[in-house]
Amino acid sequence: MFPLQLIIFFLGLALVVWTIFSAIRTFVLPRGEQDTLTRIVFITTRFLFYTAVRPMKSFVKRDRVLAYYAPVSLLALPPTWLALVGLGYTAMYWSLGAPSWYDAFRISGSSLLTLGFETVQDPFKTFLIFSEATIGLMLVALLIAYLPTMYAAFSRRETAVAMLEVRAGSPPSPVQMLERFHRQGGLDRLTDFWEIWEAWFADIEESHTSLSALVFFRSPQSEHSWVTASGVVLDAAALTLSTVEIPYDPQAAYCIRAGYL
């Protein structure tokens, strides 16, 4: 193997390893780690979507289009990973003696997509083919396996947001929420409400940190927003502690702390 081929081989290997770690950081790592590749995919998709909605004057129409932003970005990740893995293995196959870049690309594509129309006799190339097929299946299965987890977390988030409309109106208001509790004689039962939302904030912190794409998933209805709902609950808790003439409720303070940690 000549020096140039050796360099190309290790560059291809580095590209494959970098892509695998990108997938791990995006879906598997249970903490907030910024991933450059995922960030590029989401920023690029966001630019395309916001360019498309810029001429639209109606918020409802814009929201209807932007609701596709997160799902499309998420589904764009596996093809991006597969393309980079295929490119990395193409470089490795060429370095190991493939007649041309096109032949190396055919071997890589056949292995990555498990088509099997290209075969090799060299033991080391055979090992690379098996490893590439395994990585390709793993990357696709990764997204499929985590979709139920993501949508379960999304459902928990949006259930609380929808229920807040009953208490705080639409669009929600902290003043209106406290007024409704007062009219129903429920100000003394706010402690249970703060406990529910403290748990909600903790769940949001855990799920939206480990699966950061959830941040960009918009609510099912255009007038709902989990960010707005969070602000309303925190404002209501602050008003309860500072303004409303009821006994001091430490659970409201805990709820506020859970909301900004």
C-alpha positions as CSV (number, residue, x, y, z in Angstrom):
1,M,0.0,0.0,0.0
2,F,1.5,3.3,-1.1
3,P,1.6,6.3,1.2
4,L,-1.3,8.1,-0.6
5,Q,-3.4,5.0,-0.4
6,L,-2.6,4.6,3.3
7,I,-3.7,8.2,3.9
8,I,-6.9,7.7,2.0
9,F,-7.6,4.5,3.9
10,F,-7.3,6.1,7.3
11,L,-9.3,9.2,6.2
12,G,-12.1,6.9,5.1
13,L,-11.8,5.0,8.4
14,A,-11.9,8.3,10.4
15,L,-15.0,9.4,8.4
16,V,-16.8,6.1,9.3
17,V,-15.9,6.3,13.0
18,W,-17.0,10.0,13.2
19,T,-20.3,9.1,11.6
20,I,-20.9,6.3,14.0
21,F,-20.2,8.5,17.0
22,S,-22.5,11.1,15.6
23,A,-25.3,8.6,15.6
24,I,-24.4,7.5,19.2
25,R,-24.4,11.1,20.4
26,T,-27.7,11.8,18.7
27,F,-29.8,8.9,19.9
28,V,-27.9,6.7,22.4
29,L,-25.9,9.0,24.7
30,P,-28.2,9.9,27.7
31,R,-26.9,13.5,28.1
32,G,-26.8,16.7,26.2
33,E,-23.9,16.5,23.8
34,Q,-23.7,18.8,20.8
35,D,-23.1,16.9,17.5
36,T,-21.8,18.8,14.6
37,L,-23.3,16.6,11.9
38,T,-26.7,16.5,13.4
39,R,-26.6,20.3,13.8
40,I,-25.6,20.8,10.2
41,V,-28.6,18.6,9.0
42,F,-31.1,20.4,11.2
43,I,-29.8,23.9,10.3
44,T,-29.8,23.1,6.6
45,T,-33.4,21.7,6.8
46,R,-34.5,24.7,8.9
47,F,-33.1,27.1,6.3
48,L,-35.1,25.4,3.5
49,F,-38.3,25.4,5.5
50,Y,-38.0,29.0,6.7
51,T,-37.2,30.1,3.1
52,A,-40.4,28.3,2.0
53,V,-42.6,29.9,4.6
54,R,-41.2,33.4,4.4
55,P,-43.8,34.6,1.8
56,M,-46.7,33.3,3.9
57,K,-48.6,35.9,5.9
58,S,-50.9,33.6,7.9
59,F,-49.4,32.1,11.1
60,V,-51.6,29.0,10.7
61,K,-50.3,28.3,7.3
62,R,-46.7,28.8,8.4
63,D,-47.2,26.6,11.4
64,R,-48.7,23.9,9.2
65,V,-45.6,23.8,7.0
66,L,-43.1,24.2,9.9
67,A,-44.7,21.2,11.7
68,Y,-42.9,19.0,9.1
69,Y,-39.5,20.6,9.9
70,A,-38.5,18.3,12.8
71,P,-39.8,15.0,11.3
72,V,-38.1,15.7,8.0
73,S,-34.8,16.7,9.7
74,L,-35.0,13.5,11.8
75,L,-35.6,11.3,8.8
76,A,-32.8,13.0,6.9
77,L,-30.2,11.8,9.5
78,P,-30.1,8.1,8.4
79,P,-29.5,8.8,4.7
80,T,-26.8,11.3,5.7
81,W,-25.1,8.8,8.0
82,L,-25.4,6.1,5.3
83,A,-23.9,8.4,2.6
84,L,-20.9,9.3,4.8
85,V,-20.3,5.7,5.8
86,G,-20.5,4.7,2.1
87,L,-18.1,7.4,1.2
88,G,-15.7,6.3,3.9
89,Y,-15.8,2.7,2.8
90,T,-15.4,3.7,-0.8
91,A,-12.1,5.4,0.1
92,M,-11.0,2.2,2.0
93,Y,-11.9,-0.1,-0.9
94,W,-10.0,2.1,-3.4
95,S,-7.0,2.1,-1.1
96,L,-7.0,-1.7,-0.9
97,G,-6.7,-2.0,-4.7
98,A,-10.2,-1.5,-6.3
99,P,-9.6,-0.9,-10.1
100,S,-11.3,2.6,-9.9
101,W,-13.3,4.8,-7.7
102,Y,-16.4,3.7,-9.4
103,D,-15.7,0.1,-8.7
104,A,-15.0,1.0,-5.0
105,F,-18.3,2.9,-4.9
106,R,-20.1,-0.1,-6.3
107,I,-18.6,-2.5,-3.7
108,S,-19.4,0.0,-0.9
109,G,-23.0,0.5,-2.1
110,S,-23.6,-3.2,-2.5
111,S,-22.3,-3.9,1.0
112,L,-24.0,-0.9,2.8
113,L,-27.4,-1.7,1.4
114,T,-26.9,-5.4,1.7
115,L,-27.6,-5.9,-2.1
116,G,-24.8,-8.4,-2.6
117,F,-24.3,-7.8,-6.3
118,E,-20.5,-7.2,-5.8
119,T,-18.3,-9.8,-4.3
120,V,-14.6,-9.9,-3.4
121,Q,-12.1,-12.7,-2.6
122,D,-9.7,-10.9,-0.4
123,P,-10.2,-11.8,3.3
124,F,-9.6,-8.3,4.6
125,K,-12.0,-6.8,2.0
126,T,-14.5,-9.4,3.0
127,F,-14.2,-8.3,6.6
128,L,-14.8,-4.7,5.5
129,I,-17.9,-5.7,3.6
130,F,-19.4,-7.5,6.6
131,S,-18.6,-4.6,8.9
132,E,-20.2,-2.1,6.5
133,A,-23.3,-4.1,6.1
134,T,-23.6,-4.3,9.9
135,I,-23.1,-0.6,10.4
136,G,-25.7,0.2,7.7
137,L,-28.3,-2.0,9.3
138,M,-27.4,-0.6,12.8
139,L,-27.8,3.0,11.7
140,V,-31.3,2.4,10.2
141,A,-32.4,0.3,13.1
142,L,-31.3,3.0,15.6
143,L,-33.8,5.5,14.3
144,I,-36.6,2.9,14.1
145,A,-35.9,1.7,17.7
146,Y,-35.9,5.2,19.2
147,L,-39.0,6.6,17.4
148,P,-41.5,5.0,19.9
149,T,-39.5,6.4,22.8
150,M,-39.5,9.9,21.2
151,Y,-43.2,9.8,20.5
152,A,-44.0,8.6,24.0
153,A,-42.1,11.6,25.4
154,F,-43.9,13.9,22.9
155,S,-47.2,12.5,24.0
156,R,-46.5,13.1,27.7
157,R,-45.5,16.6,26.9
158,E,-48.5,17.5,24.8
159,T,-51.0,15.9,27.2
160,A,-50.1,18.4,29.9
161,V,-50.0,21.3,27.4
162,A,-53.5,20.4,26.2
163,M,-54.9,20.1,29.7
164,L,-53.5,23.6,30.6
165,E,-55.9,25.1,28.1
166,V,-58.8,24.1,30.4
167,R,-57.3,26.1,33.2
168,A,-55.5,28.9,31.5
169,G,-57.4,29.5,28.3
170,S,-56.1,29.7,24.7
171,P,-53.7,31.3,24.3
172,P,-52.9,30.6,28.0
173,S,-52.5,33.3,30.5
174,P,-51.2,33.1,34.1
175,V,-53.7,35.7,35.3
176,Q,-56.6,33.9,33.6
177,M,-55.4,30.6,35.2
178,L,-55.4,32.0,38.7
179,E,-58.8,33.7,38.1
180,R,-60.3,30.4,37.1
181,F,-58.9,28.6,40.1
182,H,-60.3,31.4,42.3
183,R,-63.7,31.3,40.7
184,Q,-63.8,27.5,41.3
185,G,-62.6,27.9,44.9
186,G,-59.4,26.0,44.0
187,L,-56.6,28.3,45.1
188,D,-56.1,26.1,48.1
189,R,-55.6,23.1,45.8
190,L,-52.8,24.7,43.7
191,T,-50.2,22.5,45.5
192,D,-51.3,19.4,43.5
193,F,-51.1,21.5,40.3
194,W,-47.5,22.6,41.1
195,E,-46.5,19.0,41.9
196,I,-47.7,17.8,38.5
197,W,-45.8,20.5,36.7
198,E,-42.7,20.0,38.7
199,A,-42.7,16.4,37.5
200,W,-43.5,17.6,34.0
201,F,-40.4,19.9,34.0
202,A,-38.2,17.1,35.2
203,D,-39.5,14.8,32.4
204,I,-38.9,17.5,29.9
205,E,-35.3,18.0,31.1
206,E,-34.6,14.3,30.8
207,S,-36.3,13.5,27.5
208,H,-35.4,16.7,25.6
209,T,-31.8,16.5,26.7
210,S,-31.2,12.8,25.7
211,L,-33.4,13.2,22.6
212,S,-32.7,16.8,21.6
213,A,-34.7,16.6,18.4
214,L,-37.9,16.7,20.5
215,V,-37.3,20.4,21.1
216,F,-38.2,21.1,17.5
217,F,-41.4,19.0,17.4
218,R,-44.3,21.5,17.3
219,S,-47.6,20.9,19.2
220,P,-50.5,19.3,17.2
221,Q,-52.5,22.5,17.3
222,S,-51.1,25.8,16.1
223,E,-52.4,27.7,19.2
224,H,-50.6,25.3,21.5
225,S,-46.9,25.5,22.4
226,W,-45.0,23.7,25.1
227,V,-42.7,26.7,25.5
228,T,-45.6,29.0,26.1
229,A,-47.2,26.6,28.5
230,S,-44.0,26.4,30.5
231,G,-43.8,30.2,30.7
232,V,-47.4,30.5,31.8
233,V,-47.0,27.9,34.6
234,L,-43.8,29.6,35.9
235,D,-45.4,33.1,35.8
236,A,-48.5,31.7,37.6
237,A,-46.3,30.2,40.3
238,A,-44.4,33.5,40.7
239,L,-47.6,35.5,40.9
240,T,-48.9,33.0,43.5
241,L,-45.8,33.5,45.7
242,S,-45.6,37.3,45.3
243,T,-49.1,38.6,44.8
244,V,-51.9,36.2,45.7
245,E,-53.1,36.4,49.3
246,I,-52.9,32.8,50.2
247,P,-50.6,30.9,52.6
248,Y,-47.1,30.5,51.4
249,D,-46.8,27.4,49.2
250,P,-43.3,25.9,49.0
251,Q,-44.4,23.6,46.2
252,A,-44.8,26.7,43.9
253,A,-41.2,27.6,44.6
254,Y,-40.1,24.0,43.8
255,C,-42.0,24.2,40.6
256,I,-40.3,27.4,39.6
257,R,-36.9,25.9,40.4
258,A,-37.7,22.8,38.4
259,G,-38.6,25.0,35.5
260,Y,-35.4,26.9,35.2
261,L,-32.8,24.3,36.2
